[in-house]
């Protein structure tokens, strides 16, 4: 949905992006990578307004941070 602007389930093009957030006590759509909310990686959601299907994507600029934190 992020790239095609089309829902893979129902083919609707009515897609909205809901930005990720980092709030007090870790609330919000995020991945903690440090001790404070300022170091959290925010995870935006893409939502189909027709059928409700959702996808989550990590912004490309944040992938290196996740690789460093969670490398195996």
PQR file of N, CA, C, O and H, with PARSE charges and radii, in Angstrom:
ATOM      1  N   UNK A   1       0.824  -1.196   0.000 -0.4000 1.5000
ATOM      2  CA  UNK A   1       0.000   0.000   0.000 -0.0000 2.0000
ATOM      3  C   UNK A   1       0.862   1.250   0.000  0.5500 1.7000
ATOM      4  O   UNK A   1       0.527   2.241  -0.650 -0.5500 1.4000
ATOM      5  N   UNK A   2       1.973   1.205   0.729 -0.4000 1.5000
ATOM      6  CA  UNK A   2       2.843   2.373   0.792 -0.0000 2.0000
ATOM      7  C   UNK A   2       3.323   2.768  -0.601  0.5500 1.7000
ATOM      8  O   UNK A   2       3.308   3.946  -0.957 -0.5500 1.4000
ATOM      9  H   UNK A   2       2.245   0.401   1.257  0.4000 1.0000
ATOM     10  N   UNK A   3       3.743   1.796  -1.375 -0.4000 1.5000
ATOM     11  CA  UNK A   3       4.325   2.084  -2.680 -0.0000 2.0000
ATOM     12  C   UNK A   3       3.297   2.131  -3.802  0.5500 1.7000
ATOM     13  O   UNK A   3       3.414   2.951  -4.713 -0.5500 1.4000
ATOM     14  H   UNK A   3       3.755   0.839  -1.085  0.4000 1.0000
ATOM     15  N   UNK A   4       2.303   1.274  -3.748 -0.4000 1.5000
ATOM     16  CA  UNK A   4       1.328   1.185  -4.842 -0.0000 2.0000
ATOM     17  C   UNK A   4       0.139   2.121  -4.670  0.5500 1.7000
ATOM     18  O   UNK A   4      -0.579   2.407  -5.628 -0.5500 1.4000
ATOM     19  H   UNK A   4       2.208   0.609  -3.007  0.4000 1.0000
ATOM     20  N   UNK A   5      -0.065   2.596  -3.444 -0.4000 1.5000
ATOM     21  CA  UNK A   5      -1.232   3.438  -3.121 -0.0000 2.0000
ATOM     22  C   UNK A   5      -2.539   2.699  -3.385  0.5500 1.7000
ATOM     23  O   UNK A   5      -3.569   3.315  -3.659 -0.5500 1.4000
ATOM     24  H   UNK A   5       0.518   2.363  -2.666  0.4000 1.0000
ATOM     25  N   UNK A   6      -2.483   1.358  -3.298 -0.4000 1.5000
ATOM     26  CA  UNK A   6      -3.664   0.532  -3.533 -0.0000 2.0000
ATOM     27  C   UNK A   6      -3.682  -0.591  -2.502  0.5500 1.7000
ATOM     28  O   UNK A   6      -2.643  -1.179  -2.200 -0.5500 1.4000
ATOM     29  H   UNK A   6      -1.646   0.858  -3.075  0.4000 1.0000
ATOM     30  N   UNK A   7      -4.855  -0.887  -1.967 -0.4000 1.5000
ATOM     31  CA  UNK A   7      -5.008  -1.963  -0.992 -0.0000 2.0000
ATOM     32  C   UNK A   7      -4.831  -3.319  -1.685  0.5500 1.7000
ATOM     33  O   UNK A   7      -5.480  -3.573  -2.700 -0.5500 1.4000
ATOM     34  H   UNK A   7      -5.699  -0.410  -2.212  0.4000 1.0000
ATOM     35  N   UNK A   8      -3.965  -4.195  -1.157 -0.4000 1.5000
ATOM     36  CA  UNK A   8      -3.778  -5.508  -1.776 -0.0000 2.0000
ATOM     37  C   UNK A   8      -4.951  -6.457  -1.542  0.5500 1.7000
ATOM     38  O   UNK A   8      -5.044  -7.491  -2.202 -0.5500 1.4000
ATOM     39  H   UNK A   8      -3.438  -3.989  -0.333  0.4000 1.0000
ATOM     40  N   UNK A   9      -5.835  -6.126  -0.623 -0.4000 1.5000
ATOM     41  CA  UNK A   9      -6.980  -6.994  -0.311 -0.0000 2.0000
ATOM     42  C   UNK A   9      -8.222  -6.652  -1.127  0.5500 1.7000
ATOM     43  O   UNK A   9      -8.882  -7.543  -1.663 -0.5500 1.4000
ATOM     44  H   UNK A   9      -5.759  -5.286  -0.086  0.4000 1.0000
ATOM     45  N   UNK A  10      -8.542  -5.358  -1.222 -0.4000 1.5000
ATOM     46  CA  UNK A  10      -9.795  -4.974  -1.899 -0.0000 2.0000
ATOM     47  C   UNK A  10      -9.575  -4.067  -3.111  0.5500 1.7000
ATOM     48  O   UNK A  10     -10.529  -3.720  -3.807 -0.5500 1.4000
ATOM     49  H   UNK A  10      -8.006  -4.634  -0.787  0.4000 1.0000
ATOM     50  N   UNK A  11      -8.322  -3.682  -3.363 -0.4000 1.5000
ATOM     51  CA  UNK A  11      -7.939  -2.840  -4.508 -0.0000 2.0000
ATOM     52  C   UNK A  11      -8.367  -1.377  -4.384  0.5500 1.7000
ATOM     53  O   UNK A  11      -8.241  -0.622  -5.348 -0.5500 1.4000
ATOM     54  H   UNK A  11      -7.547  -3.964  -2.797  0.4000 1.0000
ATOM     55  N   UNK A  12      -8.866  -0.964  -3.230 -0.4000 1.5000
ATOM     56  CA  UNK A  12      -9.248   0.434  -3.039 -0.0000 2.0000
ATOM     57  C   UNK A  12      -7.998   1.315  -3.087  0.5500 1.7000
ATOM     58  O   UNK A  12      -6.906   0.881  -2.721 -0.5500 1.4000
ATOM     59  H   UNK A  12      -8.969  -1.577  -2.447  0.4000 1.0000
ATOM     60  N   UNK A  13      -8.171   2.539  -3.537 -0.4000 1.5000
ATOM     61  CA  UNK A  13      -7.074   3.503  -3.537 -0.0000 2.0000
ATOM     62  C   UNK A  13      -7.255   4.551  -2.437  0.5500 1.7000
ATOM     63  O   UNK A  13      -6.519   5.536  -2.388 -0.5500 1.4000
ATOM     64  H   UNK A  13      -9.058   2.892  -3.835  0.4000 1.0000
ATOM     65  N   UNK A  14      -8.219   4.339  -1.569 -0.4000 1.5000
ATOM     66  CA  UNK A  14      -8.451   5.263  -0.454 -0.0000 2.0000
ATOM     67  C   UNK A  14      -7.593   4.812   0.733  0.5500 1.7000
ATOM     68  O   UNK A  14      -8.063   4.114   1.631 -0.5500 1.4000
ATOM     69  H   UNK A  14      -8.816   3.538  -1.609  0.4000 1.0000
ATOM     70  N   UNK A  15      -6.325   5.229   0.710 -0.4000 1.5000
ATOM     71  CA  UNK A  15      -5.334   4.818   1.698 -0.0000 2.0000
ATOM     72  C   UNK A  15      -4.908   6.045   2.498  0.5500 1.7000
ATOM     73  O   UNK A  15      -4.662   7.108   1.929 -0.5500 1.4000
ATOM     74  H   UNK A  15      -5.943   5.796  -0.020  0.4000 1.0000
ATOM     75  N   UNK A  16      -4.823   5.897   3.808 -0.4000 1.5000
ATOM     76  CA  UNK A  16      -4.300   6.982   4.641 -0.0000 2.0000
ATOM     77  C   UNK A  16      -3.066   6.495   5.390  0.5500 1.7000
ATOM     78  O   UNK A  16      -2.923   5.307   5.678 -0.5500 1.4000
ATOM     79  H   UNK A  16      -5.023   5.034   4.271  0.4000 1.0000
ATOM     80  N   UNK A  17      -2.180   7.435   5.700 -0.4000 1.5000
ATOM     81  CA  UNK A  17      -0.991   7.151   6.503 -0.0000 2.0000
ATOM     82  C   UNK A  17      -1.216   7.746   7.881  0.5500 1.7000
ATOM     83  O   UNK A  17      -1.600   8.908   8.014 -0.5500 1.4000
ATOM     84  H   UNK A  17      -2.296   8.401   5.466  0.4000 1.0000
ATOM     85  N   UNK A  18      -0.972   6.936   8.907 -0.4000 1.5000
ATOM     86  CA  UNK A  18      -1.024   7.408  10.289 -0.0000 2.0000
ATOM     87  C   UNK A  18       0.396   7.339  10.814  0.5500 1.7000
ATOM     88  O   UNK A  18       0.959   6.254  10.957 -0.5500 1.4000
ATOM     89  H   UNK A  18      -0.659   5.992   8.799  0.4000 1.0000
ATOM     90  N   UNK A  19       0.974   8.492  11.099 -0.4000 1.5000
ATOM     91  CA  UNK A  19       2.357   8.536  11.551 -0.0000 2.0000
ATOM     92  C   UNK A  19       2.521   7.826  12.881  0.5500 1.7000
ATOM     93  O   UNK A  19       1.631   7.853  13.730 -0.5500 1.4000
ATOM     94  H   UNK A  19       0.517   9.373  10.983  0.4000 1.0000
ATOM     95  N   UNK A  20       3.667   7.193  13.051 -0.4000 1.5000
ATOM     96  CA  UNK A  20       4.002   6.589  14.330 -0.0000 2.0000
ATOM     97  C   UNK A  20       4.253   7.670  15.363  0.5500 1.7000
ATOM     98  O   UNK A  20       4.456   8.834  15.016 -0.5500 1.4000
ATOM     99  H   UNK A  20       4.391   7.171  12.361  0.4000 1.0000
ATOM    100  N   UNK A  21       4.239   7.292  16.622 -0.4000 1.5000
ATOM    101  CA  UNK A  21       4.467   8.265  17.683 -0.0000 2.0000
ATOM    102  C   UNK A  21       5.188   7.601  18.841  0.5500 1.7000
ATOM    103  O   UNK A  21       5.150   6.382  19.008 -0.5500 1.4000
ATOM    104  H   UNK A  21       4.074   6.347  16.904  0.4000 1.0000
ATOM    105  N   UNK A  22       5.839   8.425  19.629 -0.4000 1.5000
ATOM    106  CA  UNK A  22       6.487   7.960  20.848 -0.0000 2.0000
ATOM    107  C   UNK A  22       6.018   8.862  21.976  0.5500 1.7000
ATOM    108  O   UNK A  22       6.342  10.049  22.013 -0.5500 1.4000
ATOM    109  H   UNK A  22       5.870   9.415  19.493  0.4000 1.0000
ATOM    110  N   UNK A  23       5.258   8.294  22.886 -0.4000 1.5000
ATOM    111  CA  UNK A  23       4.672   9.073  23.975 -0.0000 2.0000
ATOM    112  C   UNK A  23       5.167   8.547  25.319  0.5500 1.7000
ATOM    113  O   UNK A  23       5.941   7.592  25.379 -0.5500 1.4000
ATOM    114  H   UNK A  23       4.995   7.330  22.855  0.4000 1.0000
ATOM    115  N   UNK A  24       4.718   9.168  26.370 -0.4000 1.5000
ATOM    116  CA  UNK A  24       5.133   8.786  27.725 -0.0000 2.0000
ATOM    117  C   UNK A  24       4.900   7.306  27.981  0.5500 1.7000
ATOM    118  O   UNK A  24       3.911   6.730  27.526 -0.5500 1.4000
ATOM    119  H   UNK A  24       4.089   9.944  26.322  0.4000 1.0000
ATOM    120  N   UNK A  25       5.813   6.706  28.706 -0.4000 1.5000
ATOM    121  CA  UNK A  25       5.737   5.293  29.107 -0.0000 2.0000
ATOM    122  C   UNK A  25       5.754   4.341  27.912  0.5500 1.7000
ATOM    123  O   UNK A  25       5.286   3.207  28.015 -0.5500 1.4000
ATOM    124  H   UNK A  25       6.616   7.173  29.075  0.4000 1.0000
ATOM    125  N   UNK A  26       6.291   4.796  26.784 -0.4000 1.5000
ATOM    126  CA  UNK A  26       6.406   3.936  25.615 -0.0000 2.0000
ATOM    127  C   UNK A  26       5.148   3.800  24.789  0.5500 1.7000
ATOM    128  O   UNK A  26       5.102   3.002  23.854 -0.5500 1.4000
ATOM    129  H   UNK A  26       6.672   5.717  26.701  0.4000 1.0000
ATOM    130  N   UNK A  27       4.124   4.573  25.124 -0.4000 1.5000
ATOM    131  CA  UNK A  27       2.874   4.493  24.361 -0.0000 2.0000
ATOM    132  C   UNK A  27       3.097   4.999  22.938  0.5500 1.7000
ATOM    133  O   UNK A  27       3.991   5.810  22.693 -0.5500 1.4000
ATOM    134  H   UNK A  27       4.161   5.221  25.884  0.4000 1.0000
ATOM    135  N   UNK A  28       2.300   4.527  22.027 -0.4000 1.5000
ATOM    136  CA  UNK A  28       2.392   4.935  20.633 -0.0000 2.0000
ATOM    137  C   UNK A  28       2.882   3.785  19.782  0.5500 1.7000
ATOM    138  O   UNK A  28       3.256   2.731  20.296 -0.5500 1.4000
ATOM    139  H   UNK A  28       1.574   3.868  22.226  0.4000 1.0000
ATOM    140  N   UNK A  29       2.878   3.991  18.493 -0.4000 1.5000
ATOM    141  CA  UNK A  29       3.324   2.954  17.566 -0.0000 2.0000
ATOM    142  C   UNK A  29       4.808   3.170  17.294  0.5500 1.7000
ATOM    143  O   UNK A  29       5.183   3.985  16.451 -0.5500 1.4000
ATOM    144  H   UNK A  29       2.574   4.847  18.075  0.4000 1.0000
ATOM    145  N   UNK A  30       5.650   2.429  18.020 -0.4000 1.5000
ATOM    146  CA  UNK A  30       7.080   2.651  17.953 -0.0000 2.0000
ATOM    147  C   UNK A  30       7.855   1.397  18.343  0.5500 1.7000
ATOM    148  O   UNK A  30       7.284   0.424  18.836 -0.5500 1.4000
ATOM    149  H   UNK A  30       5.345   1.767  18.705  0.4000 1.0000
ATOM    150  N   UNK A  31       9.169   1.439  18.111 -0.4000 1.5000
ATOM    151  CA  UNK A  31      10.074   0.380  18.544 -0.0000 2.0000
ATOM    152  C   UNK A  31      11.153   1.037  19.395  0.5500 1.7000
ATOM    153  O   UNK A  31      11.898   1.875  18.887 -0.5500 1.4000
ATOM    154  H   UNK A  31       9.632   2.229  17.710  0.4000 1.0000
ATOM    155  N   UNK A  32      11.259   0.682  20.683 -0.4000 1.5000
ATOM    156  CA  UNK A  32      12.285   1.292  21.526 -0.0000 2.0000
ATOM    157  C   UNK A  32      13.672   0.755  21.170  0.5500 1.7000
ATOM    158  O   UNK A  32      13.873  -0.455  21.070 -0.5500 1.4000
ATOM    159  H   UNK A  32      10.653   0.001  21.095  0.4000 1.0000
ATOM    160  N   UNK A  33      14.632   1.681  20.979 -0.4000 1.5000
ATOM    161  CA  UNK A  33      16.008   1.261  20.729 -0.0000 2.0000
ATOM    162  C   UNK A  33      16.982   1.887  21.719  0.5500 1.7000
ATOM    163  O   UNK A  33      18.187   1.644  21.653 -0.5500 1.4000
ATOM    164  H   UNK A  33      14.469   2.664  21.060  0.4000 1.0000
ATOM    165  N   UNK A  34      16.456   2.691  22.636 -0.4000 1.5000
ATOM    166  CA  UNK A  34      17.280   3.321  23.652 -0.0000 2.0000
ATOM    167  C   UNK A  34      16.478   3.529  24.917  0.5500 1.7000
ATOM    168  O   UNK A  34      15.365   3.023  25.060 -0.5500 1.4000
ATOM    169  H   UNK A  34      15.477   2.888  22.690  0.4000 1.0000
ATOM    170  N   UNK A  35      17.063   4.286  25.833 -0.4000 1.5000
ATOM    171  CA  UNK A  35      16.464   4.448  27.155 -0.0000 2.0000
ATOM    172  C   UNK A  35      15.337   5.481  27.207  0.5500 1.7000
ATOM    173  O   UNK A  35      14.512   5.446  28.120 -0.5500 1.4000
ATOM    174  H   UNK A  35      17.967   4.697  25.716  0.4000 1.0000
ATOM    175  N   UNK A  36      15.293   6.394  26.243 -0.4000 1.5000
ATOM    176  CA  UNK A  36      14.283   7.453  26.299 -0.0000 2.0000
ATOM    177  C   UNK A  36      13.389   7.406  25.058  0.5500 1.7000
ATOM    178  O   UNK A  36      13.715   6.758  24.064 -0.5500 1.4000
ATOM    179  H   UNK A  36      15.964   6.422  25.501  0.4000 1.0000
ATOM    180  N   UNK A  37      12.262   8.102  25.138 -0.4000 1.5000
ATOM    181  CA  UNK A  37      11.349   8.125  23.991 -0.0000 2.0000
ATOM    182  C   UNK A  37      11.972   8.839  22.791  0.5500 1.7000
ATOM    183  O   UNK A  37      11.512   8.665  21.662 -0.5500 1.4000
ATOM    184  H   UNK A  37      11.997   8.629  25.945  0.4000 1.0000
ATOM    185  N   UNK A  38      13.004   9.632  23.022 -0.4000 1.5000
ATOM    186  CA  UNK A  38      13.648  10.347  21.925 -0.0000 2.0000
ATOM    187  C   UNK A  38      14.458   9.416  21.033  0.5500 1.7000
ATOM    188  O   UNK A  38      14.831   9.789  19.921 -0.5500 1.4000
ATOM    189  H   UNK A  38      13.378   9.774  23.939  0.4000 1.0000
ATOM    190  N   UNK A  39      14.732   8.216  21.512 -0.4000 1.5000
ATOM    191  CA  UNK A  39      15.495   7.251  20.714 -0.0000 2.0000
ATOM    192  C   UNK A  39      14.599   6.196  20.073  0.5500 1.7000
ATOM    193  O   UNK A  39      15.108   5.266  19.446 -0.5500 1.4000
ATOM    194  H   UNK A  39      14.429   7.913  22.416  0.4000 1.0000
ATOM    195  N   UNK A  40      13.317   6.310  20.208 -0.4000 1.5000
ATOM    196  CA  UNK A  40      12.401   5.321  19.640 -0.0000 2.0000
ATOM    197  C   UNK A  40      12.298   5.495  18.125  0.5500 1.7000
ATOM    198  O   UNK A  40      12.351   6.613  17.614 -0.5500 1.4000
ATOM    199  H   UNK A  40      12.903   7.064  20.717  0.4000 1.0000
ATOM    200  N   UNK A  41      12.152   4.387  17.423 -0.4000 1.5000
ATOM    201  CA  UNK A  41      11.865   4.417  15.993 -0.0000 2.0000
ATOM    202  C   UNK A  41      10.347   4.398  15.842  0.5500 1.7000
ATOM    203  O   UNK A  41       9.677   3.475  16.305 -0.5500 1.4000
ATOM    204  H   UNK A  41      12.108   3.478  17.839  0.4000 1.0000
ATOM    205  N   UNK A  42       9.828   5.407  15.200 -0.4000 1.5000
ATOM    206  CA  UNK A  42       8.379   5.499  14.996 -0.0000 2.0000
ATOM    207  C   UNK A  42       7.976   4.628  13.804  0.5500 1.7000
ATOM    208  O   UNK A  42       8.686   4.569  12.800 -0.5500 1.4000
ATOM    209  H   UNK A  42      10.373   6.157  14.824  0.4000 1.0000
ATOM    210  N   UNK A  43       6.833   3.957  13.926 -0.4000 1.5000
ATOM    211  CA  UNK A  43       6.371   3.027  12.896 -0.0000 2.0000
ATOM    212  C   UNK A  43       5.056   3.536  12.305  0.5500 1.7000
ATOM    213  O   UNK A  43       4.007   3.415  12.937 -0.5500 1.4000
ATOM    214  H   UNK A  43       6.257   4.005  14.741  0.4000 1.0000
ATOM    215  N   UNK A  44       5.104   4.103  11.097 -0.4000 1.5000
ATOM    216  CA  UNK A  44       3.863   4.572  10.477 -0.0000 2.0000
ATOM    217  C   UNK A  44       2.990   3.419  10.001  0.5500 1.7000
ATOM    218  O   UNK A  44       3.488   2.356   9.629 -0.5500 1.4000
ATOM    219  H   UNK A  44       5.956   4.201  10.583  0.4000 1.0000
ATOM    220  N   UNK A  45       1.692   3.646  10.021 -0.4000 1.5000
ATOM    221  CA  UNK A  45       0.712   2.661   9.548 -0.0000 2.0000
ATOM    222  C   UNK A  45       0.044   3.194   8.286  0.5500 1.7000
ATOM    223  O   UNK A  45      -0.183   4.395   8.140 -0.5500 1.4000
ATOM    224  H   UNK A  45       1.288   4.509  10.324  0.4000 1.0000
ATOM    225  N   UNK A  46      -0.258   2.283   7.394 -0.4000 1.5000
ATOM    226  CA  UNK A  46      -1.047   2.587   6.201 -0.0000 2.0000
ATOM    227  C   UNK A  46      -2.353   1.823   6.333  0.5500 1.7000
ATOM    228  O   UNK A  46      -2.353   0.611   6.546 -0.5500 1.4000
ATOM    229  H   UNK A  46      -0.074   1.308   7.513  0.4000 1.0000
ATOM    230  N   UNK A  47      -3.464   2.535   6.207 -0.4000 1.5000
ATOM    231  CA  UNK A  47      -4.780   1.958   6.464 -0.0000 2.0000
ATOM    232  C   UNK A  47      -5.669   2.129   5.236  0.5500 1.7000
ATOM    233  O   UNK A  47      -5.763   3.219   4.671 -0.5500 1.4000
ATOM    234  H   UNK A  47      -3.464   3.520   6.034  0.4000 1.0000
ATOM    235  N   UNK A  48      -6.318   1.042   4.832 -0.4000 1.5000
ATOM    236  CA  UNK A  48      -7.321   1.101   3.768 -0.0000 2.0000
ATOM    237  C   UNK A  48      -8.633   1.575   4.388  0.5500 1.7000
ATOM    238  O   UNK A  48      -9.145   0.960   5.323 -0.5500 1.4000
ATOM    239  H   UNK A  48      -6.241   0.157   5.291  0.4000 1.0000
ATOM    240  N   UNK A  49      -9.166   2.662   3.863 -0.4000 1.5000
ATOM    241  CA  UNK A  49     -10.409   3.217   4.402 -0.0000 2.0000
ATOM    242  C   UNK A  49     -11.639   2.467   3.904  0.5500 1.7000
ATOM    243  O   UNK A  49     -12.755   2.774   4.323 -0.5500 1.4000
ATOM    244  H   UNK A  49      -8.750   3.162   3.104  0.4000 1.0000
ATOM    245  N   UNK A  50     -11.461   1.505   3.031 -0.4000 1.5000
ATOM    246  CA  UNK A  50     -12.595   0.729   2.525 -0.0000 2.0000
ATOM    247  C   UNK A  50     -12.786  -0.562   3.320  0.5500 1.7000
ATOM    248  O   UNK A  50     -13.898  -0.861   3.755 -0.5500 1.4000
ATOM    249  H   UNK A  50     -10.554   1.255   2.690  0.4000 1.0000
ATOM    250  N   UNK A  51     -11.704  -1.335   3.513 -0.4000 1.5000
ATOM    251  CA  UNK A  51     -11.851  -2.642   4.175 -0.0000 2.0000
ATOM    252  C   UNK A  51     -11.168  -2.724   5.540  0.5500 1.7000
ATOM    253  O   UNK A  51     -11.390  -3.679   6.285 -0.5500 1.4000
ATOM    254  H   UNK A  51     -10.800  -1.092   3.159  0.4000 1.0000
ATOM    255  N   UNK A  52     -10.333  -1.724   5.877 -0.4000 1.5000
ATOM    256  CA  UNK A  52      -9.687  -1.720   7.185 -0.0000 2.0000
ATOM    257  C   UNK A  52      -8.346  -2.427   7.241  0.5500 1.7000
ATOM    258  O   UNK A  52      -7.721  -2.463   8.302 -0.5500 1.4000
ATOM    259  H   UNK A  52     -10.152  -0.948   5.272  0.4000 1.0000
ATOM    260  N   UNK A  53      -7.885  -2.986   6.139 -0.4000 1.5000
ATOM    261  CA  UNK A  53      -6.583  -3.644   6.108 -0.0000 2.0000
ATOM    262  C   UNK A  53      -5.498  -2.635   6.466  0.5500 1.7000
ATOM    263  O   UNK A  53      -5.578  -1.473   6.066 -0.5500 1.4000
ATOM    264  H   UNK A  53      -8.392  -2.957   5.277  0.4000 1.0000
ATOM    265  N   UNK A  54      -4.478  -3.068   7.222 -0.4000 1.5000
ATOM    266  CA  UNK A  54      -3.393  -2.172   7.611 -0.0000 2.0000
ATOM    267  C   UNK A  54      -2.043  -2.804   7.315  0.5500 1.7000
ATOM    268  O   UNK A  54      -1.901  -4.027   7.292 -0.5500 1.4000
ATOM    269  H   UNK A  54      -4.413  -4.011   7.548  0.4000 1.0000
ATOM    270  N   UNK A  55      -1.053  -1.944   7.087 -0.4000 1.5000
ATOM    271  CA  UNK A  55       0.346  -2.347   6.964 -0.0000 2.0000
ATOM    272  C   UNK A  55       1.178  -1.381   7.784  0.5500 1.7000
ATOM    273  O   UNK A  55       0.824  -0.212   7.936 -0.5500 1.4000
ATOM    274  H   UNK A  55      -1.168  -0.951   7.105  0.4000 1.0000
ATOM    275  N   UNK A  56       2.293  -1.883   8.312 -0.4000 1.5000
ATOM    276  CA  UNK A  56       3.252  -1.041   9.018 -0.0000 2.0000
ATOM    277  C   UNK A  56       4.580  -1.106   8.270  0.5500 1.7000
ATOM    278  O   UNK A  56       5.009  -2.173   7.829 -0.5500 1.4000
ATOM    279  H   UNK A  56       2.579  -2.833   8.188  0.4000 1.0000
ATOM    280  N   UNK A  57       5.220   0.049   8.136 -0.4000 1.5000
ATOM    281  CA  UNK A  57       6.492   0.135   7.438 -0.0000 2.0000
ATOM    282  C   UNK A  57       7.467   0.941   8.286  0.5500 1.7000
ATOM    283  O   UNK A  57       7.079   1.872   8.992 -0.5500 1.4000
ATOM    284  H   UNK A  57       4.871   0.915   8.495  0.4000 1.0000
ATOM    285  N   UNK A  58       8.729   0.570   8.203 -0.4000 1.5000
ATOM    286  CA  UNK A  58       9.788   1.344   8.855 -0.0000 2.0000
ATOM    287  C   UNK A  58      10.347   2.308   7.815  0.5500 1.7000
ATOM    288  O   UNK A  58      10.643   1.899   6.692 -0.5500 1.4000
ATOM    289  H   UNK A  58       9.045  -0.186   7.630  0.4000 1.0000
ATOM    290  N   UNK A  59      10.497   3.584   8.172 -0.4000 1.5000
ATOM    291  CA  UNK A  59      11.103   4.538   7.256 -0.0000 2.0000
ATOM    292  C   UNK A  59      12.550   4.126   6.989  0.5500 1.7000
ATOM    293  O   UNK A  59      13.247   3.672   7.896 -0.5500 1.4000
ATOM    294  H   UNK A  59      10.256   3.917   9.084  0.4000 1.0000
ATOM    295  N   UNK A  60      12.996   4.285   5.749 -0.4000 1.5000
ATOM    296  CA  UNK A  60      14.332   3.834   5.350 -0.0000 2.0000
ATOM    297  C   UNK A  60      15.436   4.433   6.214  0.5500 1.7000
ATOM    298  O   UNK A  60      16.437   3.768   6.480 -0.5500 1.4000
ATOM    299  H   UNK A  60      12.429   4.654   5.012  0.4000 1.0000
ATOM    300  N   UNK A  61      15.270   5.664   6.652 -0.4000 1.5000
ATOM    301  CA  UNK A  61      16.300   6.306   7.475 -0.0000 2.0000
ATOM    302  C   UNK A  61      16.466   5.630   8.831  0.5500 1.7000
ATOM    303  O   UNK A  61      17.508   5.783   9.468 -0.5500 1.4000
ATOM    304  H   UNK A  61      14.457   6.204   6.436  0.4000 1.0000
ATOM    305  N   UNK A  62      15.456   4.883   9.286 -0.4000 1.5000
ATOM    306  CA  UNK A  62      15.505   4.245  10.602 -0.0000 2.0000
ATOM    307  C   UNK A  62      15.999   2.797  10.569  0.5500 1.7000
ATOM    308  O   UNK A  62      16.294   2.229  11.620 -0.5500 1.4000
ATOM    309  H   UNK A  62      14.610   4.758   8.768  0.4000 1.0000
ATOM    310  N   UNK A  63      16.093   2.200   9.406 -0.4000 1.5000
ATOM    311  CA  UNK A  63      16.512   0.798   9.323 -0.0000 2.0000
ATOM    312  C   UNK A  63      17.915   0.575   9.884  0.5500 1.7000
ATOM    313  O   UNK A  63      18.112  -0.405  10.602 -0.5500 1.4000
ATOM    314  H   UNK A  63      15.853   2.661   8.551  0.4000 1.0000
ATOM    315  N   UNK A  64      18.911   1.437   9.595 -0.4000 1.5000
ATOM    316  CA  UNK A  64      20.237   1.215  10.192 -0.0000 2.0000
ATOM    317  C   UNK A  64      20.216   1.204  11.726  0.5500 1.7000
ATOM    318  O   UNK A  64      20.964   0.449  12.347 -0.5500 1.4000
ATOM    319  H   UNK A  64      18.751   2.233   9.011  0.4000 1.0000
ATOM    320  N   UNK A  65      19.375   2.025  12.332 -0.4000 1.5000
ATOM    321  CA  UNK A  65      19.261   2.044  13.798 -0.0000 2.0000
ATOM    322  C   UNK A  65      18.757   0.699  14.310  0.5500 1.7000
ATOM    323  O   UNK A  65      19.261   0.184  15.308 -0.5500 1.4000
ATOM    324  H   UNK A  65      18.768   2.639  11.827  0.4000 1.0000
ATOM    325  N   UNK A  66      17.765   0.129  13.630 -0.4000 1.5000
ATOM    326  CA  UNK A  66      17.217  -1.166  14.042 -0.0000 2.0000
ATOM    327  C   UNK A  66      18.227  -2.285  13.831  0.5500 1.7000
ATOM    328  O   UNK A  66      18.338  -3.186  14.662 -0.5500 1.4000
ATOM    329  H   UNK A  66      17.355   0.547  12.819  0.4000 1.0000
ATOM    330  N   UNK A  67      18.963  -2.234  12.729 -0.4000 1.5000
ATOM    331  CA  UNK A  67      19.976  -3.254  12.469 -0.0000 2.0000
ATOM    332  C   UNK A  67      21.046  -3.238  13.555  0.5500 1.7000
ATOM    333  O   UNK A  67      21.492  -4.289  14.014 -0.5500 1.4000
ATOM    334  H   UNK A  67      18.873  -1.502  12.053  0.4000 1.0000
ATOM    335  N   UNK A  68      21.449  -2.052  13.956 -0.4000 1.5000
ATOM    336  CA  UNK A  68      22.474  -1.931  14.999 -0.0000 2.0000
ATOM    337  C   UNK A  68      21.969  -2.469  16.333  0.5500 1.7000
ATOM    338  O   UNK A  68      22.693  -3.186  17.023 -0.5500 1.4000
ATOM    339  H   UNK A  68      21.087  -1.197  13.582  0.4000 1.0000
ATOM    340  N   UNK A  69      20.758  -2.136  16.696 -0.4000 1.5000
ATOM    341  CA  UNK A  69      20.193  -2.545  17.983 -0.0000 2.0000
ATOM    342  C   UNK A  69      19.895  -4.042  18.039  0.5500 1.7000
ATOM    343  O   UNK A  69      20.144  -4.684  19.059 -0.5500 1.4000
ATOM    344  H   UNK A  69      20.171  -1.553  16.135  0.4000 1.0000
ATOM    345  N   UNK A  70      19.368  -4.598  16.957 -0.4000 1.5000
ATOM    346  CA  UNK A  70      18.863  -5.968  17.001 -0.0000 2.0000
ATOM    347  C   UNK A  70      19.668  -6.962  16.172  0.5500 1.7000
ATOM    348  O   UNK A  70      19.203  -8.072  15.912 -0.5500 1.4000
ATOM    349  H   UNK A  70      19.166  -4.077  16.128  0.4000 1.0000
ATOM    350  N   UNK A  71      20.867  -6.575  15.758 -0.4000 1.5000
ATOM    351  CA  UNK A  71      21.657  -7.508  14.946 -0.0000 2.0000
ATOM    352  C   UNK A  71      21.927  -8.781  15.734  0.5500 1.7000
ATOM    353  O   UNK A  71      22.170  -8.744  16.940 -0.5500 1.4000
ATOM    354  H   UNK A  71      21.244  -5.673  15.969  0.4000 1.0000
ATOM    355  N   UNK A  72      21.879  -9.899  15.037 -0.4000 1.5000
ATOM    356  CA  UNK A  72      21.974 -11.173  15.724 -0.0000 2.0000
ATOM    357  C   UNK A  72      23.248 -11.812  15.658  0.5500 1.7000
ATOM    358  O   UNK A  72      23.424 -12.897  16.212 -0.5500 1.4000
ATOM    359  H   UNK A  72      21.681  -9.930  14.057  0.4000 1.0000
TER
END
